[in-house]
């Protein structure tokens, strides 16, 4: 037997420690000899006298490679191979065997062994097999790090692009399920008054249907996270973090806090119920990075939601200011918004565009604030008064223009009195030159104006208003829009009546 001196210690698949090898053989002289020579090669080596002792050792710590004799008392190499797959699935196994059992060794490779060596062996041969195995693990780890880096970049981009809180949580959960291959994702956020509420609970489709995955104890996890920098539990130890224990055997659980500045606003916990899937420190760090991105995105989403709420309150406040100008216009903006939204949905517009239609319809008469005259006086307006009235779309545009976040509403506010035939105001646009949002509001505005009381006349019957819209289709109104409106309005009226709501008679 020869030993090559002068070789450099091998590169570890784990950058912070030497590769760890477990030698399993019932002959002490072989165990000691391999431990000595592999130790001289730079590996950290432990030994076990049979398969059962090896399993106990594997449960106590991580190993990169197991060298095991084929025939041993209590538990042999084949049975140990199965236990390694369960207890330490990332470890490679090398089987040692005599010439008479080569076929058994080959069968072991089919069952997951990395390689085999024949007894009596030369130490050079064993060292060569070990070096190839450790190099394979190093390359696998490097490829995994590259894949994780790419996945993390994609995840970060997706999280950063989300402005909806629900979308952020959905992206985070999907990322954990798909990139980390976890079985359960549970995300908890600050619910006010210091309490945490579970906002997302996703389980992998691979878990048995109907199996209960338990309920986490937010208090226990949060207490642990506040006391320590990390939380990584294996097997039954993690069950103490559940309020209700899962039906399935827990393999591994890790959790990371969601921090905004120095404040903990929640946490993400992931669990594995797959025996061969145990999280390590690298995966906990990956989850920690995802958590830091998620925390920033969650804070941005909440700020955006607050901004949206302020936006809605501003629009509703301005709409009420318009309706307060005269008792005859009370509720007009709200009703126009209802009709406009129905028409927009009928046309198949996407939800965010429907919302712009609704907001613009609420604002469509905001320019009347600039008309310093009684627009609802009895009788018709004089020519001068009508010219002032015709300026309210321009005033509306001018009122909204300094408010940047209201800019999407300007086309509907500014141009809802344009006509399909080009005889409208203020720009005398025609046909499809008129923005769709303005054409929609034009129909909705006219219908409500005709079916509502005014100081100079009583509300017209619904049938008369519909007949007038049909008559003006192609002249005042976009013929497609007026046709859609008159086509669905009856169905809408029946639905409103069935709910006990008032509709124009």
C-alpha positions, 0 to 999 in steps of 0.5 A: 500500500502506498500513500502519496505525500505532498498533495494539497488539502482538497477543496471543500464543497462547504467553503467554511469546513473541510469535507467530512467523511464517515468510514464504516467497517466492522474491522477496526484495522481497516477503519483506523487505516482509512481514517489515518490516510484520509486525514493526512489528505486533509479530510475530516474523518469519523468512523463507525463499526456497523450500519446502525452506528453509522446511522447514529453518526449521520443523525448527529452531523453532516457528512459529504461522503460515506465509505461503507463495507458491504457485509457487516453485522446488525446492518450491512452496506445495502441497508445503510445505503437506504438509511443514508438516502433518508438521513443524509440525502446529500452524502455520497456513498462508496461501497467496499466489497470483495471480488466475489460480491462485485455484482452486489456492489454494482446493484448498490450503485443502481440503488444510489451508491456513488462508486465501489472499491474492491478489497483488498484495495490500494489506498491510492485507489480509495483516495482517487475515488474519494477525490472524484466524489468530493469534486463532484459534490463541489461542482454540484454545490457550485452549480446550485449556488449559480442556480440560486443566484439566478433564481434569487435575481429573478425573484428579486425582480419579480418582488420589486415589480409588485405594488400590490401587497397580495401580489408581493406575498404571492410572489414570495410564496411561489418563489419558496415553493418553486426555487427552494422546493419547500412543502409549506410556506407561511407568511405572517404580517403585523396585524396591528396592536403588536399582533401577527396575522397569517396572510399567506398559507401555501402548500406544495401540490405534492403533499397528500390531499387532505393531510393537515399541515398544522398551524404555526405558533407565531408567538413561539417563532417570533420569540425565537427570532427576536432572541437569535439571528436564525431559526433552523430546526430539523425533525421533531425539534421543530414541532414546538413551533406549532400550535397544532401539530401536523399529520405528517412527520416534519422533516425540517423548518426554517423561518426568517424575520421581515424587518423594516429598518429595525422593526420586525413586521412579520416573518416567513416560515417554510417547512419540509415534510419530505424525509429527504429534504432537510434545510441547511444554513445555505438555504436559510440564508437564501430565505433570509435574502428573499425575506429582506427583499420581501420586507422592502416590497411589503413596506412599499406596497403598504405605502402604495395602498395608503397613497391609493386610499388617499387618491380615492378619498381625494376623488370622492371628496371632489365629487361630493363638492360638485354634487353640493353645488346644487340639490338637483345634481346630488348623486349625479357623479356617482350614478354616471360612474355606475353607468360608465363602469357597466359600459366599460366592463361590457366592452371587456376593458381590463380592471385597471382601465375600468377603475380609471373610467370610474374615477374619471366619471366621478370627476367629469363635472369638476370644472363646474366649480369654475362656472360662477353662475347658477347652471340649474336655474329654471328655464334655458340658459342664455347664449352667454351663460351657455358659453360659460357652461361650455367651458367647464370641461376646460376648467376641469382639465385645468383643475386636475392638471397640477395634480400629477396622480390625477392626470389619467382622468383628464381625457374623460373630464376634458372631452366628455362633451365631444360628439361622434360627428365632430360638433361637440366641444371644446375641441370639436374632435370626431369619431375615434379621435375622441378618447374611449374613456370620454365616449363612454362617459358621454353616454353615461352622462347623457342617460343620467341627465335625462332620467334625473330631475332638473330645476327646469324639467322633471326626469324623463322616462327611461324608455324616452331616454333610451330612444333618444340615445338610439336616435343620436347613435352615430351623431352624438354618440359612438354607435358601438357604445350606444348600442352596447349601453342600450343592449345591457341596461335592461338586464341591469335594471332587472338585477337592481330591482331584484335587489330592492334598489331604485332605478329610473322609471 
